[in-house]
Amino acid sequence: MIEALHTNKQVYLTYYKKGQCITEKGFIQSVDSLGNLFVFIDEVSELKNKMRSSELIDVRFT
């Protein structure tokens, strides 16, 4: 996740939301390791999504 943030490379992000496993394509905008949070910008809607790192399952480069 840190590499994706510093290189601004697009990633596939897989995470849990309301009991479902969701995969989205986009960019990591920021990471707050102390607060256990990160901000992900979805490629489709271009919305900023603030998520907890504990919800994260996988991050892969596209």
Backbone as JSON Lines, residues from 0, in Angstrom:
{"i":0,"aa":"M","n":[0.82,-1.18,0.0],"ca":[0.0,0.0,0.0],"c":[0.88,1.26,0.0]}
{"i":1,"aa":"I","n":[1.95,1.25,0.74],"ca":[2.85,2.41,0.78],"c":[3.49,2.63,-0.59]}
{"i":2,"aa":"E","n":[3.89,1.54,-1.26],"ca":[4.48,1.68,-2.6],"c":[3.47,2.28,-3.58]}
{"i":3,"aa":"A","n":[2.23,1.86,-3.51],"ca":[1.19,2.4,-4.38],"c":[0.98,3.89,-4.1]}
{"i":4,"aa":"L","n":[1.06,4.29,-2.85],"ca":[0.92,5.69,-2.48],"c":[2.05,6.53,-3.06]}
{"i":5,"aa":"H","n":[3.29,6.07,-2.89],"ca":[4.45,6.86,-3.33],"c":[4.64,6.88,-4.84]}
{"i":6,"aa":"T","n":[4.24,5.8,-5.52],"ca":[4.43,5.74,-6.97],"c":[3.19,6.19,-7.74]}
{"i":7,"aa":"N","n":[2.06,6.37,-7.02],"ca":[0.78,6.75,-7.63],"c":[0.34,5.75,-8.7]}
{"i":8,"aa":"K","n":[0.66,4.48,-8.48],"ca":[0.23,3.42,-9.4],"c":[-1.19,2.98,-9.06]}
{"i":9,"aa":"Q","n":[-1.92,2.58,-10.08],"ca":[-3.28,2.09,-9.89],"c":[-3.25,0.7,-9.27]}
{"i":10,"aa":"V","n":[-4.21,0.43,-8.38],"ca":[-4.26,-0.85,-7.69],"c":[-5.67,-1.44,-7.73]}
{"i":11,"aa":"Y","n":[-5.74,-2.77,-7.52],"ca":[-6.99,-3.44,-7.21],"c":[-7.0,-3.58,-5.7]}
{"i":12,"aa":"L","n":[-8.03,-3.07,-5.07],"ca":[-8.15,-3.1,-3.62],"c":[-9.32,-4.01,-3.27]}
{"i":13,"aa":"T","n":[-9.06,-5.03,-2.45],"ca":[-10.09,-5.94,-2.0],"c":[-10.29,-5.73,-0.51]}
{"i":14,"aa":"Y","n":[-11.55,-5.55,-0.09],"ca":[-11.85,-5.24,1.3],"c":[-13.23,-5.77,1.69]}
{"i":15,"aa":"Y","n":[-13.48,-5.82,3.0],"ca":[-14.79,-6.2,3.53],"c":[-15.64,-4.97,3.74]}
{"i":16,"aa":"K","n":[-16.92,-5.05,3.35],"ca":[-17.86,-3.97,3.62],"c":[-19.23,-4.6,3.84]}
{"i":17,"aa":"K","n":[-19.77,-4.4,5.01],"ca":[-21.09,-4.93,5.38],"c":[-21.17,-6.43,5.12]}
{"i":18,"aa":"G","n":[-20.12,-7.16,5.47],"ca":[-20.11,-8.61,5.33],"c":[-19.81,-9.13,3.95]}
{"i":19,"aa":"Q","n":[-19.53,-8.25,2.99],"ca":[-19.25,-8.66,1.62],"c":[-17.8,-8.36,1.27]}
{"i":20,"aa":"C","n":[-17.25,-9.17,0.38],"ca":[-15.9,-8.97,-0.13],"c":[-16.0,-8.18,-1.44]}
{"i":21,"aa":"I","n":[-15.4,-6.99,-1.48],"ca":[-15.52,-6.09,-2.63],"c":[-14.13,-5.81,-3.2]}
{"i":22,"aa":"T","n":[-14.02,-5.8,-4.54],"ca":[-12.77,-5.45,-5.22],"c":[-13.04,-4.24,-6.11]}
{"i":23,"aa":"E","n":[-12.22,-3.21,-5.94],"ca":[-12.34,-1.99,-6.74],"c":[-10.98,-1.6,-7.29]}
{"i":24,"aa":"K","n":[-11.01,-0.84,-8.37],"ca":[-9.79,-0.37,-9.02],"c":[-9.66,1.13,-8.76]}
{"i":25,"aa":"G","n":[-8.46,1.58,-8.39],"ca":[-8.27,3.0,-8.14],"c":[-6.89,3.31,-7.6]}
{"i":26,"aa":"F","n":[-6.8,4.37,-6.8],"ca":[-5.53,4.86,-6.3],"c":[-5.58,5.06,-4.79]}
{"i":27,"aa":"I","n":[-4.46,4.81,-4.11],"ca":[-4.32,5.12,-2.7],"c":[-3.9,6.58,-2.61]}
{"i":28,"aa":"Q","n":[-4.68,7.4,-1.9],"ca":[-4.36,8.83,-1.79],"c":[-3.55,9.13,-0.55]}
{"i":29,"aa":"S","n":[-3.88,8.49,0.57],"ca":[-3.14,8.74,1.8],"c":[-3.25,7.54,2.73]}
{"i":30,"aa":"V","n":[-2.27,7.42,3.63],"ca":[-2.23,6.34,4.61],"c":[-1.91,6.95,5.97]}
{"i":31,"aa":"D","n":[-2.74,6.65,6.96],"ca":[-2.52,7.09,8.34],"c":[-2.32,5.84,9.18]}
{"i":32,"aa":"S","n":[-1.06,5.45,9.33],"ca":[-0.76,4.2,10.04],"c":[-1.08,4.32,11.53]}
{"i":33,"aa":"L","n":[-0.98,5.5,12.1],"ca":[-1.3,5.68,13.52],"c":[-2.8,5.56,13.77]}
{"i":34,"aa":"G","n":[-3.58,6.08,12.86],"ca":[-5.04,6.01,12.99],"c":[-5.64,4.78,12.36]}
{"i":35,"aa":"N","n":[-4.79,3.92,11.76],"ca":[-5.25,2.69,11.12],"c":[-6.25,2.97,10.0]}
{"i":36,"aa":"L","n":[-6.02,4.08,9.24],"ca":[-6.92,4.48,8.17],"c":[-6.14,4.73,6.87]}
{"i":37,"aa":"F","n":[-6.87,4.65,5.75],"ca":[-6.3,5.07,4.47],"c":[-7.42,5.61,3.6]}
{"i":38,"aa":"V","n":[-7.04,6.41,2.6],"ca":[-8.01,6.99,1.67],"c":[-7.74,6.41,0.29]}
{"i":39,"aa":"F","n":[-8.8,5.87,-0.32],"ca":[-8.75,5.23,-1.62],"c":[-9.68,5.97,-2.56]}
{"i":40,"aa":"I","n":[-9.2,6.31,-3.76],"ca":[-10.03,6.98,-4.77],"c":[-10.44,5.95,-5.81]}
{"i":41,"aa":"D","n":[-11.74,5.68,-5.87],"ca":[-12.31,4.69,-6.79],"c":[-12.21,5.21,-8.23]}
{"i":42,"aa":"E","n":[-11.76,4.36,-9.14],"ca":[-11.58,4.76,-10.55],"c":[-12.91,5.09,-11.22]}
{"i":43,"aa":"V","n":[-13.96,4.36,-10.91],"ca":[-15.24,4.53,-11.6],"c":[-15.94,5.82,-11.17]}
{"i":44,"aa":"S","n":[-16.15,6.0,-9.88],"ca":[-16.9,7.16,-9.41],"c":[-16.01,8.33,-8.99]}
{"i":45,"aa":"E","n":[-14.71,8.08,-8.89],"ca":[-13.72,9.07,-8.46],"c":[-14.04,9.67,-7.09]}
{"i":46,"aa":"L","n":[-14.71,8.88,-6.26],"ca":[-15.03,9.31,-4.91],"c":[-13.93,8.89,-3.95]}
{"i":47,"aa":"K","n":[-13.71,9.7,-2.92],"ca":[-12.74,9.36,-1.88],"c":[-13.43,8.46,-0.87]}
{"i":48,"aa":"N","n":[-12.82,7.33,-0.58],"ca":[-13.34,6.38,0.4],"c":[-12.34,6.26,1.54]}
{"i":49,"aa":"K","n":[-12.76,6.65,2.74],"ca":[-11.9,6.5,3.91],"c":[-12.22,5.15,4.53]}
{"i":50,"aa":"M","n":[-11.19,4.31,4.71],"ca":[-11.39,2.95,5.22],"c":[-10.4,2.63,6.32]}
{"i":51,"aa":"R","n":[-10.77,1.69,7.15],"ca":[-9.86,1.17,8.16],"c":[-8.97,0.1,7.53]}
{"i":52,"aa":"S","n":[-7.72,0.09,7.93],"ca":[-6.8,-0.92,7.41],"c":[-7.24,-2.33,7.78]}
{"i":53,"aa":"S","n":[-7.96,-2.48,8.87],"ca":[-8.44,-3.8,9.3],"c":[-9.47,-4.39,8.34]}
{"i":54,"aa":"E","n":[-10.13,-3.55,7.53],"ca":[-11.1,-4.03,6.54],"c":[-10.41,-4.53,5.27]}
{"i":55,"aa":"L","n":[-9.15,-4.2,5.11],"ca":[-8.4,-4.52,3.9],"c":[-8.04,-6.0,3.84]}
{"i":56,"aa":"I","n":[-8.26,-6.61,2.69],"ca":[-7.9,-8.01,2.46],"c":[-6.66,-8.1,1.6]}
{"i":57,"aa":"D","n":[-6.63,-7.33,0.47],"ca":[-5.53,-7.46,-0.48],"c":[-5.37,-6.17,-1.29]}
{"i":58,"aa":"V","n":[-4.14,-5.85,-1.67],"ca":[-3.82,-4.74,-2.57],"c":[-2.9,-5.29,-3.64]}
{"i":59,"aa":"R","n":[-3.28,-5.12,-4.91],"ca":[-2.44,-5.59,-6.03],"c":[-2.35,-4.51,-7.09]}
{"i":60,"aa":"F","n":[-1.17,-4.41,-7.68],"ca":[-1.01,-3.46,-8.79],"c":[-1.74,-3.98,-10.02]}
{"i":61,"aa":"T","n":[-2.33,-3.06,-10.81],"ca":[-3.06,-3.45,-12.03],"c":[-2.09,-3.73,-13.14]}
